Amino acid sequence: MTSSPPDRPARTALDHRIETAVGRSVEELRQHRDDGLLDAPHAALADAHRDLVAAERDVGFYRVRIARLASSDLPVDQALFARIDRTLDQLAQAARLRDAKQTTAAAALEPIEAGAPRQVPRQIPTKDVAALLAIAQGAKLHEHLVTHRLAVATPTRTRISYAQLQRLEANGLVQRDSSQPMQAGQPVTLTDAGRAALTAPRRAGPPSAAPSPPPALPAVSRPRR
């Protein structure tokens, strides 16, 4: 079935509510879902919204088809009436499916809307952002059999020192499975706080940069009496 290009997703009736609840655009939500950065409730919402978008595209497809049939140069005969009736039935079926998908997406959205407002994660250094992105793709902490040196292995070969890993753990951004032997590799994963830190809007400038104080006003000389 012909549909809208993937880079121009159809808008839905829930987009504004979703963006208000999650604090980001639906496009960013979908990208974070593809990157595996969402917790379970937000991932379920992203999946439900994706299905709703597909259903909305089908509704738009049949609407366009009806408009083309009505405005085309085809002979106005029983064959045209049959095609219009058939397309109207397809549009009605697509609308019913769209309504069902919208109900599912709304149900996934409600617990997120009802939850307490999420605290905006603090800004973290760029080096730690790179480490979190690498860990999100899979990481393990290994101990060398001879030197006993600890190192974090990632698919992207991003250098993550053990000290940096300890700092990320202390900040509650990552966790490791200590039940696994160190020689075989202890899996390191992001926590919910780590995923939130990655998906939060980032401010321009260094994280520790404080706002510049306003310029001092020039002193006003008092007139002499």
C-alpha positions in Angstrom: 0.0 0.0 0.0 1.3 3.4 -0.9 1.9 5.7 2.1 3.6 8.9 3.1 7.4 8.9 2.9 9.1 7.6 6.1 10.9 10.9 6.7 7.5 12.8 6.9 5.5 10.9 9.5 1.8 11.6 9.7 0.6 13.8 12.6 -1.8 12.3 15.0 -4.4 13.6 17.5 -2.2 12.6 20.4 1.1 14.2 19.3 0.7 17.3 21.4 -0.3 15.4 24.5 2.6 13.0 24.1 5.2 15.8 23.5 3.9 17.6 26.6 4.0 14.5 28.8 7.5 13.3 27.7 9.1 16.7 27.2 10.4 16.1 23.7 9.1 15.8 20.2 7.5 12.5 18.9 10.4 12.3 16.4 12.9 12.4 19.3 10.9 9.8 21.2 10.9 7.5 18.2 14.7 7.9 17.8 15.3 7.2 21.5 13.2 4.1 21.1 15.3 2.9 18.2 18.5 3.5 20.2 17.1 1.5 23.2 17.3 4.5 25.6 13.7 4.4 26.9 12.3 2.7 30.0 9.4 0.2 29.6 6.5 2.7 29.9 8.0 5.2 27.4 9.1 2.3 25.0 5.5 1.0 25.1 4.2 4.5 24.3 6.7 4.9 21.4 5.6 1.6 19.9 1.9 2.4 20.3 2.5 5.8 18.7 4.3 4.2 15.8 1.3 1.9 15.1 -1.0 4.9 15.3 1.1 6.8 12.8 0.9 3.9 10.4 -2.9 3.7 10.8 -3.2 7.5 10.3 -1.2 7.1 7.0 -3.7 4.6 5.7 -6.6 6.9 6.5 -4.8 9.7 4.6 -4.1 7.3 1.7 -7.8 6.4 1.1 -8.9 10.1 1.5 -6.5 11.1 -1.3 -7.7 8.2 -3.4 -11.3 9.2 -3.0 -10.4 12.8 -3.9 -8.6 11.7 -7.0 -11.5 9.5 -8.1 -14.0 12.4 -7.7 -11.8 14.9 -9.5 -10.5 12.7 -12.3 -11.5 12.6 -15.9 -12.9 9.1 -15.6 -16.3 8.5 -17.1 -19.1 9.0 -14.6 -20.6 5.5 -14.8 -21.4 2.5 -12.6 -17.7 1.4 -12.7 -16.7 4.7 -11.1 -19.4 4.5 -8.5 -18.3 1.0 -7.6 -14.7 2.2 -7.2 -15.8 5.1 -5.0 -18.0 2.8 -2.9 -15.1 0.3 -2.5 -12.7 3.0 -1.5 -15.2 4.5 1.0 -15.5 1.0 2.6 -11.7 0.8 2.8 -11.5 4.3 4.3 -14.1 3.4 6.9 -12.1 0.2 7.8 -8.9 2.2 8.1 -10.6 4.8 10.3 -11.9 2.1 12.6 -8.3 0.7 12.9 -6.9 4.2 13.5 -9.4 4.7 16.3 -8.4 1.4 17.9 -4.7 2.3 17.7 -5.4 5.7 19.1 -7.2 4.1 22.1 -4.2 1.9 22.7 -1.8 4.8 22.5 -3.9 6.9 24.8 -3.9 4.0 27.3 -0.1 3.9 27.2 0.1 7.6 27.6 -2.1 7.9 30.7 0.3 6.5 33.3 3.0 8.7 32.0 0.8 11.8 32.3 -0.4 10.7 35.7 3.1 10.2 37.1 5.0 12.9 38.9 6.8 15.4 36.7 10.2 14.0 35.8 13.1 15.9 37.3 15.2 17.4 34.5 18.5 15.5 34.6 21.6 17.6 35.4 24.0 18.2 32.6 26.9 15.8 32.5 30.3 16.2 30.8 30.7 15.4 27.1 33.2 12.6 27.9 30.6 10.9 30.1 27.9 11.3 27.4 30.2 9.5 25.0 30.7 6.7 27.6 27.0 6.4 28.2 26.3 6.1 24.5 28.9 3.4 24.1 27.5 1.5 27.1 24.0 1.7 25.7 25.3 -0.5 22.8 26.6 -3.1 25.1 29.6 -3.1 27.5 31.5 -5.4 29.8 34.0 -4.9 32.6 36.9 -7.3 32.3 39.9 -8.2 34.5 43.1 -9.1 32.7 44.3 -12.6 33.8 47.9 -11.6 34.1 48.0 -7.9 35.0 44.6 -7.9 36.8 43.9 -4.5 35.2 40.3 -3.6 34.9 39.0 -2.4 31.6 35.6 -1.7 30.0 35.1 -3.2 26.5 32.5 -1.7 24.2 31.5 -2.4 20.5 32.6 1.1 19.5 36.0 0.8 21.2 35.3 3.9 23.3 37.9 4.3 26.0 36.2 4.1 29.4 38.5 3.9 32.4 37.6 2.0 35.5 37.7 5.3 37.4 35.2 6.8 35.0 33.0 3.7 35.3 33.1 4.1 39.1 32.1 7.7 38.8 29.2 6.8 36.5 28.1 4.2 39.0 28.3 6.6 41.9 26.1 9.0 40.1 23.5 6.3 39.5 23.9 6.4 35.7 25.1 2.8 35.1 25.0 -0.5 36.8 26.9 -3.8 36.4 26.0 -7.4 37.0 28.4 -8.4 39.7 27.0 -11.9 39.7 29.1 -12.6 36.6 32.8 -13.5 37.0 35.1 -10.6 36.3 37.3 -12.7 33.9 34.3 -13.5 31.7 33.1 -9.9 31.8 30.5 -8.2 34.0 27.8 -6.7 31.8 27.4 -2.9 32.3 24.1 -1.3 31.4 22.4 2.1 31.7 20.0 2.8 34.6 16.8 4.8 34.1 18.7 7.9 35.2 21.4 7.2 32.6 18.9 6.9 29.8 17.2 10.1 31.0 20.6 11.9 31.0 21.1 10.9 27.4 17.7 11.8 26.2 17.5 15.2 28.0 17.8 18.4 26.0 21.4 19.6 26.3 22.3 23.2 26.9 24.9 25.0 24.8 28.3 25.5 26.4 30.2 23.5 29.0 28.1 21.8 31.7 29.7 23.7 34.5 29.6 27.1 32.9 27.7 29.5 35.1 25.7 32.4 33.5 27.7 35.6 33.2 26.7 38.3 35.6 25.0 41.3 34.0 27.3 44.2 33.2 27.6 46.8 36.0 25.7 50.0 35.4 27.8 53.1 35.2 27.9 55.2 38.3 25.6 58.3 38.2 27.2 61.4 39.6 25.0 63.5 41.7 24.7 67.2 40.8 26.6 69.4 43.2 24.5 71.9 45.1 
